[in-house]
Amino acid sequence: MFPINWELRFGIVSGEAILGANIFKDVFAGIRDIVGGRSGAYEKELRRTKEIALFEMEEEAKRLGANAVLSVDLDYETLGQNGGMLMVSASGTAVLVE
């Protein structure tokens, strides 16, 4: 386990990403919802959105001088008319692990 000097906390850092879902993906997802099964297009967009949010959070931590982020929380939301946009928020505590 890495020792953490709690005096080297930099506070809460966060990253957010919002991506719109393509109209063609919406159509195919709707068809898949009717007949059952998973929507690969939405799952791919959600993973991509999560990666962007985590990257943004990590970049904020680096700017503060941290080299790790603890207790990361991911929140997922849909936005816009008919939930046509995906939003992921990532947050955690930036620290310096020695």
N, C-alpha and C positions, 0 to 999 in steps of 0.2 A: 504494500500500500504506500502511496506517495504521501509524504508529510506536507501538510498545508499550513502555512503561516497565515492565520486568519487576519493578520494586520495587512496582508497583501491582497485583500479583496478589492475589486474595482466596482462592485455594484452590479445591478441588473443590466444585462444587455439583451437586445432583441433584434429580430429580423422579420420582415413581413414580405409576402409575395402574393400578388393577385394576378391571375391569368384568366382570360376569357376562353370559354370552350368554343371551338369551331362549330359552325352551324351543321356541317356534315356529320361531325361526331355526335351532335345532339340528335340528329335524325336516326342514326344507327343505334345509339344508346336507347332511344325511345322504342325502337323495334325490339331490341334485345330485352328491354324491360317487359314488353308485352309477352314475348315467348319464353322468357326466363333466361337465366345465365348471367355471367359477369360482363361488365362493360370494360373491355381492355383499354379503350380510348380514354375513358375517364380515369381509370387506374393509372395509366401512364402520365396523364396531366397532373394528377394528384401527387405522384412521386416526384415529378419535375418541380412542382410548386414547393414541395417540402424541401427539396435539395437547395433551391434558391433561398428560402427563408433561413435555413441553417447556415448557408454560406454567408448571408448578410449578417447574421448574429455573430459568427466567428470573426468576420472582418471588423465589426465594432469592438469585439474583445481585443483583437490584435492592436487596434488603434489606441486602446487604453493602456497597452503594455502587458496584458494578460497572455498566458499561454495555455489556458484551459477554461472550460465552461462547465459548471456543475449544475445539477438539478434542472436539466433542460425540460421544458414543458412545450408541447406542441398543441395548438388549437386549430381546428378546421372549421371553416364557415363557407356558406354559399352566399353570394351577393347578386344584386341586380334582378331584373325581371325574370321570373321563373327560375331563379337560381343559376343564371347563365354564366356566373363567374365563380372561380374558386379562390379562396383566400386561406393561407396558412400563416400563422404567427408562431414564431419560436422565441422563447425567452429562457434565460438562465443567469446564474451568478458567475461573473468573470473573476478569475483568480490567477495568481502566479504560483505554480507548483515548482518547488525548488528540488 
